[in-house]
């Protein structure tokens, strides 16, 4: 060992930092923009895909012919319709939850350039999102059917808003949770943050859809769980999915990768022996 290689007395040797795996895309401003675009595009694609599934399966479940044709005594129809509405809602909104959860989980994993976490989070998002989208329909849809005539003119938007929040809030929460798993693993603080961001995003999207439907599409029956036109049904999915995506983007925390490298460089210079 030469005199130049020998460490100075009393100076700790500099240990090269070990690699912590791929750097997240959020390490720089340009990378943050890239992952933000990716998240939003995947969210909107999930919304469009869910709309296509919903249009294909619209009114897939129907009441029996005997109940539907008995105009003089609608009692049998009224008994069957809550179950019919529940199953149709579970089918359509389960697809929305599953596809959005899958997309957000995939986006979260890609934000850290990890195919392992992308696949894991996508599968978790698909399963939990499908459940969160489907299950509320079995409680909300029968209630909405029984109270559908309480406000025939739809002058009060509070009840339609609460119905839609009940149907779609869980979709946003699980999508945010999937994004948190993909982007940060199973850290409780990170999962809470992203789940809350997804929930708030879904609530904001629901509110904006309710306002847009009331003022821009007053004849499209947007106060119902399923509005009467394909365009407004697409708008509902895009509002929810888009704002869940924006919530996920908002939850992105700039990684201190560059600051850490700068700090390590400064520390290395401070501990280097004087020549």
Phi and psi in degrees as a GROMACS rama.xvg file:
@    title "Ramachandran Plot"
@    xaxis  label "Phi"
@    yaxis  label "Psi"
@TYPE xy
-79.5154  168.441  UNK-2
-65.3624  -28.2163  UNK-3
-73.3974  -27.7982  UNK-4
-81.6484  -20.3849  UNK-5
-74.5101  134.023  UNK-6
-71.0603  148.688  UNK-7
-69.9948  148.842  UNK-8
-61.5068  137.983  UNK-9
78.6235  4.98261  UNK-10
-109.879  126.739  UNK-11
-70.0121  138.145  UNK-12
-66.0819  146.07  UNK-13
-81.4866  122.082  UNK-14
-100.357  120.98  UNK-15
-60.6381  134.397  UNK-16
-63.9006  138.811  UNK-17
-80.037  145.219  UNK-18
-68.5574  135.541  UNK-19
-100.394  18.6683  UNK-20
97.3045  -173.301  UNK-21
-60.541  139.083  UNK-22
-74.6871  139.837  UNK-23
-63.7544  153.276  UNK-24
-67.4605  -16.2141  UNK-25
-83.4534  13.2642  UNK-26
-72.0535  -22.889  UNK-27
-134.307  169.442  UNK-28
-64.7776  -45.0995  UNK-29
-61.567  -40.4291  UNK-30
-68.0114  -36.598  UNK-31
-61.7715  -39.4939  UNK-32
-65.5396  -40.858  UNK-33
-61.7187  -49.1179  UNK-34
-69.7274  -30.2066  UNK-35
-64.8795  -43.5075  UNK-36
-63.4253  -42.3278  UNK-37
-60.6854  -46.714  UNK-38
-60.8827  -46.6503  UNK-39
-66.4404  -40.6305  UNK-40
-63.913  -45.0943  UNK-41
-63.6556  -38.7644  UNK-42
-63.6305  -45.0507  UNK-43
-67.9189  -37.6121  UNK-44
-63.0603  -38.5674  UNK-45
-63.5496  -39.0341  UNK-46
-63.6989  -42.6378  UNK-47
-65.6381  -43.5256  UNK-48
-62.6366  -40.7727  UNK-49
-64.8488  -36.6968  UNK-50
-64.369  -42.411  UNK-51
-61.7613  -42.8848  UNK-52
-62.6121  -43.3503  UNK-53
-63.4672  -38.6593  UNK-54
-68.8907  -37.0913  UNK-55
-69.0018  -33.4965  UNK-56
-104.832  12.5428  UNK-57
-59.2207  127.517  UNK-58
54.971  38.0347  UNK-59
-62.4071  -42.1985  UNK-60
-91.9528  132.919  UNK-61
-131.101  155.914  UNK-62
-70.1218  164.777  UNK-63
-64.5464  153.977  UNK-64
-61.9183  -38.1867  UNK-65
-61.7125  -42.3021  UNK-66
-72.3762  -38.5544  UNK-67
-69.6032  -29.6258  UNK-68
-94.6456  -4.00702  UNK-69
-89.3376  82.1999  UNK-70
-73.2889  -27.1724  UNK-71
-75.4724  -29.5495  UNK-72
-131.037  91.9095  UNK-73
-79.9834  9.63855  UNK-74
-60.3793  -44.7447  UNK-75
-63.6021  -39.2074  UNK-76
-65.2381  -42.2225  UNK-77
-65.9048  -27.5714  UNK-78
-75.634  -32.9833  UNK-79
-85.2371  -30.2041  UNK-80
-63.0534  -38.3005  UNK-81
-57.2172  -41.7695  UNK-82
-67.5878  -38.7063  UNK-83
-63.5196  -46.8366  UNK-84
-63.0925  -39.3724  UNK-85
-61.5119  -46.1898  UNK-86
-68.1507  -38.8953  UNK-87
-65.8771  -39.884  UNK-88
-65.5452  -42.036  UNK-89
-62.9241  -38.0229  UNK-90
-66.7608  -47.6689  UNK-91
-73.4345  -47.6461  UNK-92
-81.5289  -21.585  UNK-93
-64.9309  -38.4616  UNK-94
-65.3363  -40.9289  UNK-95
-61.5385  -47.8003  UNK-96
-64.4373  -43.2505  UNK-97
-66.3167  -45.8464  UNK-98
-68.9035  -38.5091  UNK-99
-70.1268  -39.0366  UNK-100
-63.2032  -41.4117  UNK-101
-61.5935  -45.6765  UNK-102
-65.2491  -41.9933  UNK-103
-71.07  -36.0185  UNK-104
-64.0214  -42.3312  UNK-105
-62.6672  -43.5939  UNK-106
-63.979  -39.0672  UNK-107
-63.2638  -42.8548  UNK-108
-66.3081  -38.7177  UNK-109
-67.907  -25.9953  UNK-110
-65.8127  -21.9906  UNK-111
-110.626  11.6806  UNK-112
55.8598  44.7168  UNK-113
-125.947  110.849  UNK-114
-68.1405  -32.3033  UNK-115
-61.1882  -52.039  UNK-116
-70.2196  -30.5207  UNK-117
-63.0991  -45.7333  UNK-118
-68.6721  -42.8902  UNK-119
-62.5535  -47.8286  UNK-120
-66.7638  -35.3746  UNK-121
-64.3716  -41.5404  UNK-122
-67.6038  -41.9621  UNK-123
-62.4918  -43.6038  UNK-124
-63.2457  -38.678  UNK-125
-63.5868  -45.0434  UNK-126
-71.6122  -53.1744  UNK-127
-66.8449  -38.2854  UNK-128
-64.9271  -40.183  UNK-129
-61.8891  -44.1789  UNK-130
-65.1206  -44.3869  UNK-131
-67.6409  -28.2152  UNK-132
-82.1184  -32.2265  UNK-133
-86.7817  -44.4462  UNK-134
-62.7926  -40.5173  UNK-135
-59.7323  -24.8102  UNK-136
-61.3946  -31.0541  UNK-137
-73.7711  -13.3616  UNK-138
-106.171  -41.5114  UNK-139
-77.9184  -43.1224  UNK-140
-65.0983  -43.9465  UNK-141
-61.932  -39.2499  UNK-142
-63.5116  -43.6393  UNK-143
-63.3845  -38.0185  UNK-144
-64.7816  -41.4961  UNK-145
-68.4772  -26.7305  UNK-146
-110.358  19.204  UNK-147
-65.8059  -24.3175  UNK-148
-102.545  11.3481  UNK-149
-69.2959  -29.1553  UNK-150
-138.144  77.7796  UNK-151
-59.0316  -33.3019  UNK-152
-84.7889  -5.20403  UNK-153
54.2298  40.3373  UNK-154
-74.7651  -26.7343  UNK-155
-102.812  116.378  UNK-156
-90.5402  -0.448313  UNK-157
-67.6737  -47.1647  UNK-158
-66.0365  -45.4555  UNK-159
-59.8186  -36.7613  UNK-160
-64.2061  -43.0261  UNK-161
-65.3744  -37.9325  UNK-162
-61.9884  -47.9291  UNK-163
-67.3329  -36.8363  UNK-164
-62.7576  -40.0836  UNK-165
-63.8642  -31.2718  UNK-166
-83.1621  -33.3109  UNK-167
-112.492  -13.9474  UNK-168
-62.7872  -43.0412  UNK-169
-62.0027  -30.6667  UNK-170
-61.7171  -45.3702  UNK-171
-66.8869  -40.0944  UNK-172
-62.1363  -47.7427  UNK-173
-70.7652  -32.2515  UNK-174
-65.3891  -42.0411  UNK-175
-64.077  -38.0688  UNK-176
-62.6873  -42.9216  UNK-177
-63.29  -39.7647  UNK-178
-63.4492  -39.1584  UNK-179
-65.0837  -39.9662  UNK-180
-63.6172  -44.4724  UNK-181
-66.0409  -37.9211  UNK-182
-90.8627  -21.1449  UNK-183
-141.431  9.5883  UNK-184
75.3375  -146.639  UNK-185
-106.31  36.5561  UNK-186
-73.1288  121.168  UNK-187
-56.8678  -43.0367  UNK-188
-64.3207  -39.5461  UNK-189
-68.5712  -41.0082  UNK-190
-65.027  -40.1925  UNK-191
-62.9579  -42.2191  UNK-192
-63.9572  -48.1152  UNK-193
-73.858  -34.9963  UNK-194
-63.7323  -41.6443  UNK-195
-65.3422  -39.0321  UNK-196
-63.4238  -41.2642  UNK-197
-66.3762  -40.0151  UNK-198
-62.8441  -47.8098  UNK-199
-63.7149  -40.2589  UNK-200
-60.4737  -43.3967  UNK-201
-64.4695  -38.8329  UNK-202
-67.1484  -41.1162  UNK-203
-66.1603  -43.9092  UNK-204
-61.5751  -39.2472  UNK-205
-63.6034  -44.6909  UNK-206
-61.1716  -45.363  UNK-207
-66.2941  -35.9911  UNK-208
-64.437  -40.2855  UNK-209
-61.931  -43.548  UNK-210
-67.8122  -44.2946  UNK-211
-63.3116  -41.6083  UNK-212
-63.4889  -41.0909  UNK-213
-68.5244  -38.2546  UNK-214
-98.4074  -29.1631  UNK-215
-101.203  -27.4022  UNK-216
-131.761  63.5191  UNK-217
-66.7213  -19.1691  UNK-218
-100.399  3.71444  UNK-219
-93.0771  5.74356  UNK-220
54.9466  45.1604  UNK-221
-71.7471  -10.4583  UNK-222
-74.4824  -18.284  UNK-223
-79.5959  158.802  UNK-224
-55.8448  -38.1022  UNK-225
-117.21  114.978  UNK-226
-70.9237  171.163  UNK-227
-89.9945  -6.31722  UNK-228
-122.617  147.678  UNK-229
-59.9631  -37.2565  UNK-230
-63.1255  -42.9378  UNK-231
-73.6271  -29.2669  UNK-232
-67.8931  -36.8561  UNK-233
-65.9502  -41.8485  UNK-234
-58.7844  -40.2185  UNK-235
-60.7602  -46.9502  UNK-236
-64.038  -41.5997  UNK-237
-69.7211  -36.0717  UNK-238
-62.2782  -47.4618  UNK-239
-65.303  -52.4934  UNK-240
-64.66  -42.7091  UNK-241
-63.4935  -43.5643  UNK-242
-77.8556  -25.3665  UNK-243
-64.7338  -41.6856  UNK-244
-61.7471  -41.5255  UNK-245
-65.4768  -35.9696  UNK-246
-63.9203  -40.0479  UNK-247
-64.0934  -40.2686  UNK-248
-62.9984  -41.161  UNK-249
-63.6518  -27.9572  UNK-250
-81.8095  -7.5419  UNK-251
-65.6303  129.187  UNK-252
-106.956  125.164  UNK-253
-57.2889  124.646  UNK-254
-74.4261  141.928  UNK-255
-82.9066  33.4687  UNK-256
-62.1377  -46.9464  UNK-257
-68.4608  -41.1169  UNK-258
-61.9101  -38.2879  UNK-259
-65.0772  -42.7857  UNK-260
-63.4178  -39.5433  UNK-261
-65.5781  -41.8437  UNK-262
-63.992  -41.7628  UNK-263
-64.236  -37.3439  UNK-264
-65.4679  -42.8747  UNK-265
-65.2353  -42.2593  UNK-266
-63.3464  -38.9767  UNK-267
-63.98  -40.0046  UNK-268
-67.8437  -34.5751  UNK-269
-70.7079  -32.5315  UNK-270
-92.3681  -5.58803  UNK-271
-70.6454  140.8  UNK-272
-69.179  143.643  UNK-273
-68.6529  134.95  UNK-274
